[in-house]
């Protein structure tokens, strides 16, 4: 194994000692070496040397090398094109962003809206910790109001209309409070009165591709999803079809949110092929960035500087 330090180049020549006996048995051979360069901002390079057959041991020869570089499991073509993101400390970015934005929230509640399975609860818990808010799930409060009965059972025993009335009551109470991150039910956006409550704070739409939602929900089952549970057939297909129908009914309502967080946009920004590679922390960072945009627009770009 040869070890060398080199800057990235398309072709490179160097002189070294090679034990050709180790490669003489093959019509053609290659020697590969790797070295993480100690110079800051350098890449780890893989150097492949194609050697002609020779039975003469330990000859000193010049070898033409094709240099291919890789970085953090990205292929050479990706590195050379520059289409990759260097690793960063998500937790530190989140902490700094939260500290910068929190004073400008003035204690207003943040309402997360979006389709079922969009990650509102997971994102909400991380967001609330980052900005030192409390976390509330509106569905959980509705269940508490009905004596601990699950949402699925409420739908079954009392109907969707009864549930929506209780949901509105909960949102009305929450609108009088401060410093809360509220995860709302997927259908909370359909009633204008609910928007009147949520507009007392800042609403954020978690926009997740329907395909990704269907995969998530189908993987864990639809038993806790009363609007999906009665469908028959293949789990993914039935879930996707029902979600498509629901989104057609609710899409315009979600767009009323103060800010939109598109998981597809985050994935594209970070160089991922699909949204399944995103971490919850990366999504929360984008939530804060979109809230920042909203606050600046709301303030007329006059006083807020982050």
C-alpha positions in Angstrom: 0.0 0.0 0.0 1.4 3.4 -1.0 0.5 6.5 1.0 0.9 10.0 -0.4 -0.5 13.4 0.0 -1.8 15.1 -3.1 -4.0 18.0 -4.1 -7.0 17.1 -6.3 -6.0 17.0 -9.9 -7.2 15.2 -13.0 -3.8 13.5 -13.7 -0.7 13.2 -11.6 2.7 11.6 -12.0 5.0 10.5 -9.2 7.9 8.2 -8.7 7.9 5.5 -6.1 9.1 2.0 -5.3 6.6 -0.7 -6.1 6.8 -4.4 -5.4 5.7 -5.6 -8.9 5.7 -9.2 -7.9 2.5 -8.6 -6.1 0.8 -7.6 -9.3 2.7 -9.5 -11.9 0.3 -12.4 -11.9 -2.5 -10.3 -13.5 -2.6 -8.8 -17.0 -3.2 -5.5 -15.4 -3.3 -4.3 -11.9 -4.1 -1.3 -9.8 -2.7 0.1 -6.6 -4.9 2.3 -4.4 -3.9 4.5 -1.6 -5.9 6.9 0.5 -4.9 9.7 2.9 -6.9 12.2 4.7 -5.0 15.4 4.2 -4.1 17.3 7.3 -4.5 20.7 5.6 -7.8 22.3 6.4 -10.5 22.1 3.6 -8.6 19.4 1.7 -10.4 16.3 0.6 -9.5 12.7 1.1 -8.2 11.4 -2.3 -8.1 7.9 -3.7 -5.2 7.4 -6.1 -5.5 4.5 -8.5 -2.3 3.5 -10.4 -2.7 1.1 -13.3 0.5 -0.9 -13.7 1.7 -2.8 -16.7 2.7 -6.4 -16.2 6.3 -7.0 -15.2 8.2 -9.8 -13.5 11.1 -7.5 -12.5 11.0 -7.0 -8.8 11.4 -3.6 -7.1 11.9 -1.6 -10.2 11.9 2.2 -9.9 9.4 3.5 -12.4 7.2 6.5 -13.2 3.5 5.7 -13.0 0.7 7.8 -14.5 -2.2 8.1 -12.0 -5.8 8.9 -12.5 -6.9 10.8 -9.3 -10.4 10.3 -8.0 -11.6 12.1 -4.9 -14.4 11.3 -2.5 -15.7 13.1 0.5 -17.9 11.7 3.3 -19.2 8.9 1.0 -20.0 11.3 -1.9 -18.8 10.0 -5.2 -16.1 11.8 -7.2 -18.6 13.1 -9.7 -20.6 14.8 -6.9 -17.5 16.3 -5.3 -16.2 17.6 -8.6 -19.5 19.2 -9.4 -19.7 20.9 -6.0 -23.2 19.6 -5.5 -22.8 18.5 -1.9 -23.2 20.0 1.6 -20.4 19.7 4.2 -21.4 18.3 7.5 -22.5 20.7 10.2 -23.6 20.5 13.8 -27.4 20.6 13.6 -27.9 21.0 17.3 -25.6 24.1 17.4 -27.4 25.6 14.4 -30.7 25.0 16.0 -29.6 26.5 19.3 -28.2 29.7 17.7 -31.3 30.1 15.4 -33.7 29.6 18.3 -31.8 32.1 20.5 -31.9 34.7 17.7 -35.6 34.4 17.0 -37.2 33.7 20.4 -37.1 37.3 21.7 -39.1 38.5 18.7 -41.9 36.0 19.2 -43.2 38.0 22.2 -44.6 34.9 23.7 -47.0 34.2 20.9 -48.0 30.6 20.5 -46.9 28.6 17.5 -49.5 26.3 15.8 -48.2 23.5 13.7 -50.7 22.4 11.0 -50.5 19.8 8.3 -51.7 16.4 7.2 -51.9 13.4 9.5 -48.4 11.8 9.8 -46.6 15.0 8.8 -44.5 14.9 12.0 -46.2 17.8 13.9 -45.8 16.1 17.3 -42.1 15.2 16.8 -41.2 18.6 15.3 -43.3 20.4 18.0 -41.5 18.8 20.9 -38.1 19.7 19.5 -39.1 23.2 18.6 -40.7 23.8 22.1 -37.5 22.8 23.8 -35.3 25.0 21.5 -37.3 28.2 22.2 -38.1 27.3 25.8 -41.9 26.9 25.2 -44.3 24.3 26.4 -45.6 21.7 24.0 -49.3 20.8 23.7 -51.1 18.3 21.4 -54.6 19.5 20.7 -55.9 16.0 20.0 -54.6 14.9 23.5 -56.5 17.8 25.0 -59.7 16.8 23.2 -59.3 13.2 24.5 -58.9 14.6 28.0 -62.0 16.7 27.6 -64.0 13.6 26.8 -62.7 11.6 29.7 -59.7 10.0 28.1 -61.4 8.5 25.1 -59.1 8.2 22.1 -59.7 10.2 19.0 -60.6 7.1 17.1 -63.2 6.1 19.7 -64.6 9.6 19.7 -65.1 9.4 15.9 -66.7 6.0 16.3 -69.0 6.8 19.2 -69.9 10.5 18.6 -69.0 11.3 15.0 -66.6 13.7 13.4 -68.8 16.7 14.0 -68.7 16.2 17.8 -64.9 15.9 17.7 -64.6 19.1 15.6 -66.7 21.0 18.1 -64.4 19.9 21.0 -61.4 20.7 18.9 -62.6 24.3 18.4 -63.2 24.6 22.1 -59.7 23.5 22.8 -58.1 25.9 20.3 -60.2 28.8 21.7 -58.8 28.2 25.1 -55.2 27.8 23.8 -55.5 31.1 21.9 -55.7 32.9 25.3 -52.4 31.4 26.4 -48.8 32.2 25.7 -45.5 30.4 25.0 -47.0 27.2 23.6 -46.1 25.1 20.6 -49.3 23.4 19.6 -49.6 20.4 17.4 -53.0 20.5 15.8 -55.1 17.7 14.3 -54.9 17.3 10.5 -58.4 18.6 10.0 -58.2 21.6 12.3 -57.8 23.9 9.3 -61.2 23.3 7.8 -63.1 25.6 10.2 -62.6 29.3 9.8 -63.2 29.8 13.5 -60.2 27.7 14.2 -58.1 30.0 12.1 -59.3 33.0 14.1 -57.9 31.3 17.2 -54.6 30.2 15.5 -54.1 33.7 14.0 -53.6 34.9 17.6 -50.2 33.3 17.3 -48.1 32.1 14.4 -49.1 29.1 12.3 -46.7 26.9 10.4 -47.7 24.4 7.7 -45.5 21.2 7.6 -45.9 20.4 3.9 -44.9 16.7 3.3 -45.3 14.9 0.0 -48.3 12.6 0.0 -46.2 9.6 -1.0 -44.0 10.0 2.1 -47.0 10.4 4.3 -48.6 7.2 2.9 -45.4 5.3 3.5 -45.1 6.5 7.1 -48.8 5.8 8.0 -48.9 2.4 6.2 -45.8 1.3 8.0 -47.3 1.8 11.5 -50.9 1.0 10.6 -54.1 3.1 10.3 -55.9 1.9 13.5 -55.4 5.3 15.2 -56.4 7.2 12.1 -60.2 7.3 12.1 -60.5 8.9 8.6 -58.4 6.1 7.1 -59.2 3.0 9.2 -62.3 1.9 7.2 -60.6 1.7 3.8 -59.9 -1.7 2.4 -57.1 -3.0 0.2 -53.3 -2.6 0.1 -52.2 -0.5 3.0 -50.0 2.0 1.1 -52.4 2.3 -1.9 -55.5 2.9 0.3 -53.7 5.4 2.5 -52.3 7.3 -0.5 -55.7 7.5 -2.2 -57.4 8.7 1.0 -54.7 11.2 1.7 -55.0 12.6 -1.8 -58.7 13.1 -1.3 -58.2 14.8 2.0 -55.5 17.1 0.6 -57.8 18.1 -2.2 -60.3 19.3 0.5 -57.7 20.9 2.8 -54.8 22.1 0.6 -56.1 25.7 0.3 -56.7 25.8 4.0 -53.2 24.8 4.9 -51.9 27.5 2.6 -53.5 30.1 5.0 -50.7 29.4 7.5 -48.3 32.2 8.4 -45.3 30.1 7.2 -44.9 27.0 5.0 -42.2 24.5 5.6 -41.7 22.3 2.5 -39.8 19.1 3.3 -39.0 18.7 -0.4 -37.3 22.1 -0.4 -35.3 21.1 2.7 -34.2 17.9 1.1 -33.1 19.7 -2.1 -31.2 22.3 -0.1 -29.3 19.6 1.8 -28.7 17.5 -1.2 -30.9 14.5 -0.3 -32.9 12.6 -2.9 -36.0 12.3 -0.8 -37.5 13.6 2.4 -37.0 10.3 4.3 -33.4 11.3 4.9 -34.2 14.4 6.8 -33.7 14.6 10.5 -36.4 16.2 12.7 -33.8 18.8 13.8 -33.2 19.8 10.2 -36.9 20.3 9.8 -37.1 22.4 13.0 -34.3 24.6 11.8 -36.3 25.3 8.6 -39.4 26.0 10.7 -37.4 28.7 12.6 -36.1 30.1 9.3 -39.6 30.4 7.9 -40.9 32.0 11.1 -38.0 34.5 10.7 -39.2 35.3 7.2 -42.7 35.8 8.5 -41.7 38.0 11.3 -39.6 40.2 9.0 -42.5 40.5 6.5 -45.0 41.2 9.4 -42.7 43.9 10.7 -42.2 45.5 7.3 -38.4 44.8 7.4 -38.1 47.8 9.7 -36.8 46.7 13.1 -36.0 43.0 13.2 -32.4 42.0 12.5 -31.3 38.5 13.2 
